[in-house]
Structures are given as structure tokens and as C-alpha cells.
Amino acid sequence: MSEKNLSCFLYGPGDARYEDRAVPEIEDPHDVIIRINYVGVCGSDVHWWTQGGIGANSILPGKPLVLGHEASGTVHETGPSVSTLSPGDRVALEPGFPCRRCARCKEGRYNLCKEMTFAASPPDAHGTLCKYFKLPEDYCFKLPEGVSLEEGVLVEPASVAVHMARLVDVRVGQSVVVFGSGTVGLLCGAVARAFGASKVVMVDILERKLDFAKGFVKGCGTFIPDTKASAEENAARLIKEHDLEDGADVVMEASGAEPSVQAGIHVLRVGGSYVQGGLGRNMINFPIVVMSEKELTMKGCFRYSSGDFKLALSLIAEGKLPVKELITKKVEFWQAVEAWEMTRKGEGIKTLIGGVQD
């Protein structure tokens, strides 16, 4: 009997089914087939599970989608031109690869490639919640001896944080305020510290998240906004309580909440830098006059790009990003729905779904 590729398909909101499909085959000489060991649950997975899509990206009738994009695995098979990996190697997966030919790819911003093939993108790019997954050789990152397969899953969200920090050029001695203390926000704080920020302030409306942040982002300050106060008032109190003088050098927004976006603009010093990583409502009220008068540098962030995965993995290997502390539960492959539900309910920080067991 030929080997099967058991996968978890989402047919629509609340409709997940386990089905076999064909094992991917080597088509390009640089292809690598990976047997998936762990898949991390991301907030976007919850959107897919509960709503059947995110924004305009939705599951089409008759086109079920395999979810999952945070993953680690073991090399199962390699194409004839693969020179950096061998069967049995443990790898972290960068779950999207570009066309390599367009203007954005050639300028080193391949994350903006219009022809990007990214895991769990409808209608045909299935994700990593399966037994076997195929990627080009250069999008598989061999894990150093001291980095576990579980930690390898966290290279993906860590790369988002690295990309955000690089977009605003976080430097030694700077003050950084991070809005949102979920997985990416926590990693933003830790990356900012690893990049040399002298002061990091983590912001969230939930005290339990900030209590965890105090241990994860060494030496960070914390701040709970007053939900009844204005963005200006919260920013003024944050600046005062954390001795930010004229304001923060950098804001990294990882919540997507409109009040946080607004407060982030007000908390920055003149000439400061802001990067938006959190995704919330499509349209929000934005203090554009303040942005202009302060002459702020504003950046959007979309996934990660050249060098981000390599740097994130290096920071994990060096112990500067203690990602193992973020893993709060591991479940079996058959418990994907349970894992999505736990994340939906806000239980823990990062849940991992194990790979298919023979």
C-alpha cells in the first residue's frame, strides 16, 4: 500500500475533518519533503476555525484547506540538488516561498511578492497540519544541536518580531514600548532587549499577561492602560511612570487594538519610529496630525523577509529568546480542534499540535 499523507482539512467555520491525501513528490531538484513533528497554533488559525477565513481570504465551497504555518519537522526526502540537508535532519520551516523573479524579490523584500506560495492560503496552498509537507531547500532551517523541535516551531513567530525590530532599526540604548503581550508582543520585547534596547515597556490590559512578561522580557517595565481614559491620557501616564522624558524612541504595536495604535502615536518622542504588527479592524480612527507634527517614521509589517528566520534562530540558539517558556501545552494530532478552542479561550500562550503518529 502506498504511503498516505493524513491531513486536517477545514471545510468551513467549525467543520474540520481528517482525511488522507497524496504524499508530496520531488518536482524541483531543490525540493525537500519534511515529516512534520509539531505545528503551533496561531491566532489566525482561530479566525479560520471560527469564521472560515480572514478578511477576503476565505475557504471556497468544495475547496477545503489544510491549516497550519508554524511548524518544525524532520527531513524525509531530498531532491538531487539539495546539498545542505539530509534525511533525518531536524528543521524549522519558513512556510512561504516567493517567485524569486519579480521586482520585490530582487530588491530583497520577497515577503511582498505577489506570487508568494504561503502555507494555509486558499484555495490551493495547504498548510502544515499534515504528515508530510514540501518546501524548497533554502526555506528549511536546520536546527542547531541545542534547539529542540518544539522550540523550532517558535522560530516563525520570532521571525515576525525580528522583522518588526529591523523595520524600525531598534538600536543599543533606545527605549521601546510594546503594545500587546501575546506571543508576538512578548517576542518583540525580548528581541528589542536582544538588540540592545536599554528600556522596554510591555503594555496590555490583562495583568496576568504582564506578570508573565516580567519574567520573559528581562528587566522590562509594564503598563496597564485605563480603558476609560483617552489615548493621550494613557500615553502621558506611561511616559511619566516609566521616565521616558520626551517619549519613547520606538513603538512596536502587536495588539491591533485601536486604542493601542492611538496611544502608540502619542507615546513616541518627536522623530520616533512606529511599526504595526498587530491586526485588528480594517479601518480605524488615527491621529494623523500628531503623526505629521512629530515627523514620525511609520512602518507596516507583513510576515518576515530576507535574513529574519536565520537571525531569529540564532537568537534562540544563543539563549537570547527563551521561546521554550512560551509553550504551555502539547496535544496529539487528533486534537487540533481542542487546540484551536484552547487558544480561542485564551488558555495558555502557545499550544503545539504533535505530528501524525504511525
Secondary structure, 3 states (H helix, E strand, C coil): CCCEEEEEEEEECCEEEEEEEECCCCCCCCEEEEEEEEEECCHHHHHHHHHCEECCEECECCECEECCCEEEEEEEEECCCCCCCCCCCEEEECCEECCCCCHHHHCCCHHHCCCCEECCECCCECCCCECEEEEEHHHEEECCCCCCHHHHHCHHHHHHHHHHHHHCCCCCCCEEEEECCCHHHHHHHHHHHHCCCCEEEEECCCHHHHHHHHHHCCCCEEECCCCCCCHHHHHHHHHHHCCCCCCEEEEEECCCCHHHHHHHHHHEEEEEEEEECCCCCCCCCCCHHHHHHHCCEEEECCCCCCCHHHHHHHHHHCCCCCHHHHEEEEECHHHHHHHHHHHHCCCCCEEEEECCCC
